[in-house]
């Protein structure tokens, strides 16, 4: 049903360049930037979650305020490079349920980050219900771990690589 759209997207010059180019600036750099964005977003988010759970208690949670813009930069870097990776292999991703699991986990983890930011990192820090914040931190860690695992599984769980080739 969507094969014509997938075929069109795969035939665009951007998709063909990403997949077929021998330049290091094509697929390898996009994938590397995706990983760097992931490190900034998830690494800092995991540090915040662990702090909420009591690790490094001597560091005030409010110290993480300064890292929120870096987390968002990582998020947007991942969003942009993720779109490029999707353009490179639309059939592979969009016909794979694991891709949708990954997106769902990212959406939930991002919503948790927003909730934690609103409750804990706002200018008026009044941590309410520490047990609820700890539950959010555990859920956040689980969602990010699940999203990373799902992302890695995308390389190995596809049924169809492209529309135009028999892979």
N, C-alpha and C positions, 0 to 999 in steps of 0.2 A: 504494500500500500504506500509506504514512504520511499520505496526504492527510487522513484524518479527524483525526489528531493535529495536523497543521499548521493545518487549518481551525479546530480548537478553540482552539489557541494564538493564532491571528490574531484570533479573536473575543473574547479576554479584554479586560477593560477596560484593563489595563496596555498591551497591544499596541496597542489602538485609540488610547489617549491618546498613546503615543509617535509613532505614525504620523500621526494626524489632528489633533492639537492645534496650534493656532496659537501656543501659548505658547513662548517662547524656552527655558523650563525643560524642555521635552520633548526631542525628538530632537536639536536643536542643542546643548544643554548636555551631553547624554549623549555625543555625538560629540566635543565639545570636551574633556570630562573624559577620554575614551578617549585622545585625542591627548596630553594632559598626562601621563597615566600612562605612555604610551609614551615620552615625552621623558625622564621620570625613570628609567625602567627601562633603556631601550636607550641613552640618552645616557650615563648613568653606566657602564653595562656596556661601551660602546664605548670610553670613556675608559680604563677598566681594561685592556681588551684592547690598546689602543694603547700603554699604559704597559708592558705585558708584552712587546710587540714592540719596545720601545726608545725610544718617543717620550717626551719629557720625562723623561729618565733621572735628572735631579736630584731628582725627586719619589720618595720611597720608596714602593714598592708597598703597604706596610702602611698608608699614609695612606688608602687606599681602604676600610679597615675601617669607618670612620665613615659611609661612604655605603651600606653594605650594607642597613641598615634603610630607607633612602630608596628603594633599588632594589626592595625587597620591598613597600614601600607602593605604588610605581608598578605592580608586578605585580598586587597585589590590587585596585587601582583599575581596572586594565585588565580583570581577570577579572570584576569586578562590572559595569562598563559594557559589557563584551563580552556578558555574559548579557542585559543589557537590549537591546542591538542585535540579538541573536539572537531575542529575544522579539518585537521589532518586525517582523522579516522572517524568520520561521523557514523558510519554503519557499525563499526566495532563497538562504539560507546552506546549509541542510542538503541541498539537491539539487545543490550546486555542489562539484565535486572540489577546486577551488582553496581552499575553506574548510578542507577536511581537510588539504591541504598546509600551509596557514598554521598550523593547530593542531599539526601534526607538527613543523614548524620551531621553533615556540615551545617545544614539549616538549624538543627536542634542545638548543636554546639555554639553556633553564633547567637542564637536566642538566649542561651544560658550566659554567654559572655555579656550580652546587653543587660540581662537581669542582675548579674553580679556587679557590673559597672554602676548600674543605677542604685543598687543597695549599698555598695561598699566603697566605691571609688568616686562618688559624687563629692561635691564641695562640702556638703553637710554630712559628714560621716557619722552616722549613728547606726552601727551594726545591730540590726534587729534579727532576732531568732538565729543565733549562730548555728544551731542544728540544721536549719533549712539551708544556710549558706554552705555548710559542709556537704550536705546532700547534693546541692548544685555542683560543687567542686568535683565530687566523685562522678556524677553524671557527665560533666564536661570532659573529664579524663577518659571516661569510657567512650563517649561519642567521638572524640578526636582519635583515639586509638582505633576505633571501628572504621572511621573514615580513611585513615591511613592504610589499614589492612585492606579495605575494599578497593582503594586506589591501586594498591600493588596487585591485587587479584585481577584487576581489569586487564593486565598484560597477558593473563593466562586463561581467562574464563570465557572468552568470546566465542560465539558460534559462527559469526561472519566477520571477516576483516573489512572487506569492501564490497560494493555492488558490482564494480566494473571488472574485478578479477576473481577467479575461482581460487580462493585461499582456504 
